[in-house]
Amino acid sequence: MNILFGKAALSAATMALGGLTLAPADALAMEEHCEEETHTLAASGYTPTEYTLNNGVTWAPAYSVAPWSGWSVIPGTTYINYRTDSSGYDQTWARYRTTFDVPEVPNGWSLDWHRLTVEYNADNAAQGFIDGGNNFSSHQIAEDVSYFQGAPNVYEQRFLLDFGPHTLEFNVFNFSGPTGLDFKVSYRRRICVPCIGPGRLDCPPL
């Protein structure tokens, strides 16, 4: 029996079994079935996050805080801070860290493409790091309301990220007044699997 992959059809050649010859009534198509998935891997206020004010000498859990009236909030998140409200120390850097896991591809499926997206708001400005590198940041360390009002800042990573745990860190600088960090990590991918027939016969389950 000859099987042609891709969009080709199963050969209608007969199969001899112990002298009995069988011919399939209908040819079955071997097709590639693909699906797109979106996963939320981390969200401020819901994913455990720590902060340090002394360059990592000591760490403590960050607090979920009510947003200051001038802040835009990313859907599905809350702001976090090193204080229990939106107040902060003037001219101060705070560092935040959390982890997220990139899910493995289901057995029998293959990865076609994937993209990691980090959305973030920071008062006043932020620098971001994935696994200690891949630096991204606000355009400059400045008092710019666009860093926390309107559409969030967006960083996208399209090159291969290993499956499993990763670290995400932010340095947030506060010039004066309220301060806080708001972020969400999303992971979108397209995965594919070879399947027989239009009804996804013999497809491995997700």
C-alpha positions, 0 to 999 in steps of 0.5 A: 500500500503506497501512502503519499503525504501532504495533499496526495491520496492513498493509492487505490492499488489493491492489497493482497492478504493471504490470496484475498485481494482487497480494494479500498472503496474510497481513497483517503487523503493524508492531510496536515491539520494545523491549529493556532493557540494563544496562552497567557503565561504570566500576568501581574497581580495573578502570577507570583512576583517579587521585588527588590530595592537593594539590587537583589540583596533581599527579595519580598513578594510584590503587592497588588495595588489599586491603579492610580487614576492616570494609569491604563490597565492591561486586561486581565492584570492588576498593577503591582508595587513594592508598597501596598498602594500606588505611592513610591519613593522618589528617584528610585529603581525597583526590580521585579522578577517572576517566572513563566513556562513555555508549554511543550508541543503535544505528542505527535504534533510539530511546531510551525511557528511561535511568538512571545509577546510582553505587554507592559505599563510602568510609572515612570519607565521600565527595562525588561529582561528575559532569562537575564538577556534579550533586553527591552525597554521604554524608549528612554528613562523619562517622565513620559505618560505614554509609558502608562497611558493608552496602549501598552508598551509591547515587546515581541520575541519570534526566535526559538524559546526552549520549552519549560521555565523562564525568568522575566525581570523588570527594572522600574524607575520612579521620578516622583509621585505614584509608581507601579508595574503592569504586565502580561506575557502571551504565547501564540503558536501554530502547531501541525499534525498529519491526519487521515481524512476530513474527520481528522481520523487517526489525529493525536489529541491535543 
